[in-house]
Amino acid sequence: MGNFSNLSQEKIMAIRKSAYVLIQLHKSGKLGGETMPEDQNPELAKSDEANYAYFTLPMALNYQRNSYRLWESAKKTFLDVDTSDVFNAKAVVDMDIYLLREKLLKYGVALQPNKQPQIWLQLCQTFAYDFDGKIKELFARNGNSVEQVKKYMLSNKKKFPYLSGTKIINYWLYVMGSYTDLTFTDNEHISVAPDTHVLQASIKLGMIDEIDLQNPKIREIVSEMWNVVFTGTELNPIDIHTPLWLWSRGGFVVKVDNCV
């Protein structure tokens, strides 16, 4: 089992070297991915509250599905005057659940007709009732601190269904820092978001073994491993997420030294 506490210094350095190579390959465009899933957006002003909602609510439905299709569906939903109000938390809490379901299903933002509209509604209730409908307030009240936002959300998990999950919360915070005007005080606390592609890439780098995927806590373990790899460097763990994701999605065609 690839427990992070058992990673030798030699192994850490080898993985870090490969990570640096992958980051440079990504910057030079050699891993592909010129268009990421979230690039499918209505190009709102970064500071617009609607922009914050756009990159928050669909994220909670981003599990076990094609991310590109999710964001294509989200954009169509936002641009349609008949469905755009689902991105307004206060409008959603006053909306009939059957109407909300119809709107979320229209372009495929929701794929599960019962569960996913309820997730969307719960998030909107949280933002409408606790933050006056303003997602920005969640960050402002927590000092724009990743660590504090995480602590708050994890202490109130029922109010943030799926968005507070290990994988989603880190990737969501990364997206918010990239696609809105939000500036965090502590980006180093955004951990790698260990989705399927990140896990497969971590296996390829020799960080974990295939059998380790059977461990129910493997996502947390891999996230902590990447924290260890980048400790004491100028990079933050989340910096490796997109390179790993693209490398795996591309079938590991691009060769990197020290890989299994």
Secondary structure, DSSP 4 states (H G I P E B T S, - for coil): ---GGG--HHHHHHHHHHHHHHHHHHHTTTT--SS-GGG-S----TT-HHHHHHTTTGGGG-SSS-HHHHHHHHHHHHHSTTTGGGG-HHHHHTS-HHHHHHHHHHTTS-SSTTHHHHHHHHHHHHHHHHSTT-HHHHHHHTTT-HHHHHHHHHHTGGGSTTTTSHHHHHHHHHHHHHHSS---S-GGG------HHHHHHHHHTTSS-GGGGGSTTHHHHHHHHHHHHHTTSSS-GGGGHHHHHHHHHTTT-S--TT--
